Amino acid sequence: MKMFLLEGFFSHTHNAAWHTLHNIICGTAAKIGSYLDAVRENPKCKVTIFHGRKDEVIPVECSYEVQKRIPRAKVRVIDNKDHITIVVGRQKAFARELEDIWNSTKQN
C-alpha cells in the first residue's frame, strides 16, 4: 500500500472521519438524483463506472443502480479489486482505460 494512502487514512481522527462521512451523505445525497438526471438528459455525455468486485465500501449493486438511472452508462467491474486497488497497483491499466474513453469522445 502506498504510504500517502496510509498517512491520509491514519491522520483522520474518528471525529473528523465521522464529520466527513456525514457531510458527504447529508450534503450531496439530496443532490445526487438531480445530478444523475442532468447527466441522463445530456446524450453527448458518455458514462463509464469502474467498480472493484471486492469493494466493501460501496456495494457493486450501487453502480448497477446508477446504470438503471442512466441506461447508456457502462459498468466495468474489475475482478479481484476493491475500493482502493481498483486504481492503486494498476495505475497504468487504469490510465489506458481513461485514455480510451477520452479518445472515443473526441469531437471531429
C-alpha positions in Angstrom: 0.0 0.0 0.0 1.3 3.4 -0.9 2.5 5.4 2.1 0.4 8.5 1.2 -2.7 6.4 1.5 -1.8 5.1 4.9 -0.8 8.6 6.1 -4.1 10.0 4.9 -6.1 7.2 6.5 -4.4 7.4 9.9 -4.3 11.2 10.0 -8.1 11.3 10.5 -9.5 11.1 13.9 -12.8 9.3 14.5 -14.5 12.6 14.9 -13.1 14.0 11.6 -13.9 10.8 9.7 -17.5 10.9 11.0 -17.9 14.6 10.0 -16.5 13.9 6.6 -18.9 11.0 6.0 -21.8 13.0 7.4 -21.0 15.9 5.1 -20.9 13.6 2.1 -24.1 11.9 2.9 -26.1 14.9 4.1 -24.5 17.4 1.8 -24.7 15.5 -1.5 -27.3 12.8 -1.1 -30.2 15.2 -1.7 -28.5 16.5 -4.8 -27.3 13.2 -6.4 -30.6 12.5 -8.1 -30.7 15.8 -9.9 -27.0 15.3 -10.9 -27.8 11.9 -12.4 -30.9 13.4 -14.1 -28.7 16.1 -15.7 -26.2 13.6 -17.0 -29.0 11.3 -18.3 -30.5 14.3 -20.2 -27.2 15.0 -21.9 -26.9 12.3 -24.6 -23.4 13.6 -25.5 -22.1 12.8 -22.0 -20.6 9.3 -22.0 -20.6 7.5 -18.7 -18.3 4.7 -17.6 -18.4 3.4 -14.0 -15.4 1.5 -12.7 -16.1 -0.8 -9.7 -13.9 -3.3 -7.9 -15.7 -6.6 -7.5 -14.2 -6.9 -3.9 -15.2 -3.4 -2.9 -16.5 -3.5 0.7 -17.0 0.3 0.9 -19.7 0.6 -1.8 -21.6 -2.4 -3.0 -21.3 -3.1 -6.7 -25.1 -3.0 -6.8 -24.9 0.7 -6.4 -23.1 1.0 -9.8 -25.9 -1.0 -11.4 -28.4 1.3 -9.8 -26.7 4.3 -11.4 -26.8 2.4 -14.7 -30.6 1.9 -14.3 -30.9 5.7 -13.9 -28.6 6.3 -16.9 -29.1 3.4 -19.2 -26.3 4.3 -21.6 -23.8 4.0 -18.7 -21.2 1.3 -19.0 -20.4 -0.6 -15.8 -16.9 -2.1 -15.7 -16.5 -4.4 -12.8 -12.8 -5.3 -12.2 -12.2 -8.7 -10.7 -10.1 -9.1 -7.6 -10.0 -5.3 -6.9 -11.5 -3.3 -4.1 -12.3 0.4 -3.4 -8.5 1.3 -3.4 -6.9 -1.4 -5.6 -9.1 -0.6 -8.5 -6.6 2.2 -9.1 -3.6 1.6 -6.8 -1.5 -1.1 -8.2 -3.0 -0.8 -11.6 -2.4 2.8 -12.4 -1.1 2.2 -15.9 -4.1 0.0 -16.9 -6.5 2.5 -15.4 -4.8 5.3 -17.2 -5.1 3.4 -20.5 -8.8 2.8 -19.8 -9.4 6.5 -19.2 -7.4 7.4 -22.4 -9.6 5.0 -24.4 -12.7 6.8 -23.0 -11.3 10.2 -23.7 -10.1 9.2 -27.2 -13.6 7.8 -28.0 -15.2 11.1 -27.1 -13.1 13.5 -29.1 -15.2 15.6 -31.4 -14.3 15.7 -35.1 
